[in-house]
Amino acid sequence: MEYRYTDTDKANVVFDLSIGDIAELRDIIMAARKANLDGVSRWTTRRMIKALAEAQAKAAEAMAYEAKALAEKAKLPDDL
């Protein structure tokens, strides 16, 4: 028999953010963490900051891949 734990507090949510939006959101959460606000968990803010940093890194990788592909398509043949 297999038992799987289901975290009922966890749900994946997807919405569009620009790279700049992610950076601003990280800054806001970091400021909240530094301010040590009542009712705001430091562990939660750290987890969110790390998740946003990971999202930024993945977006940067995708953008670099797309840029490389675009640069390859933009190359002119030698006989032109």
C-alpha positions in Angstrom: 0.0 0.0 0.0 1.3 3.4 -0.9 0.6 6.5 1.1 1.0 10.0 -0.5 0.9 13.1 1.6 -1.1 15.9 0.1 -0.4 19.4 1.3 -3.8 21.0 1.2 -2.3 24.5 1.8 -0.4 24.2 -1.5 -1.7 25.0 -4.9 0.1 26.0 -8.1 -0.9 29.3 -9.4 0.2 30.7 -12.7 0.1 34.4 -13.7 2.2 36.5 -16.0 4.8 38.8 -14.6 7.5 40.7 -16.4 11.2 40.3 -15.4 10.9 43.7 -13.9 7.8 42.8 -11.9 9.6 39.8 -10.4 12.5 42.0 -9.4 10.2 44.6 -7.8 8.2 41.9 -6.0 11.5 40.4 -4.6 12.5 43.9 -3.4 9.1 44.3 -1.7 9.3 41.0 0.1 13.0 41.6 1.1 12.0 44.9 2.6 9.1 43.3 4.5 11.6 40.6 5.8 14.1 43.3 6.9 11.3 45.3 8.6 10.5 42.2 10.7 6.8 42.8 10.5 4.4 41.2 13.0 2.6 38.3 11.5 5.0 37.9 8.6 7.0 34.7 8.8 10.7 35.1 8.1 10.9 31.5 6.8 8.0 32.2 4.4 9.6 35.3 3.1 12.9 33.6 2.6 11.1 30.8 0.6 9.3 33.3 -1.5 12.5 35.3 -2.2 14.2 32.1 -3.3 11.3 31.0 -5.5 11.3 34.4 -7.2 15.1 34.3 -7.7 14.7 30.8 -9.3 11.9 32.1 -11.6 14.2 35.0 -12.6 17.0 32.5 -13.4 14.8 30.3 -15.4 13.4 33.3 -17.4 17.0 34.4 -18.1 17.9 31.0 -19.4 14.9 30.9 -21.7 15.6 34.4 -22.9 19.3 33.5 -23.6 18.2 30.5 -25.5 15.7 32.5 -27.6 18.4 35.2 -28.2 20.9 32.6 -29.4 18.3 31.1 -31.8 17.5 34.6 -33.1 21.1 35.5 -33.6 21.7 32.2 -35.5 18.7 33.1 -37.8 20.0 36.6 -38.3 23.4 35.4 -39.7 23.9 36.1 -43.4 25.3 33.5 -45.7 28.9 34.0 -46.7 28.0 34.3 -50.4 25.8 37.4 -49.9 
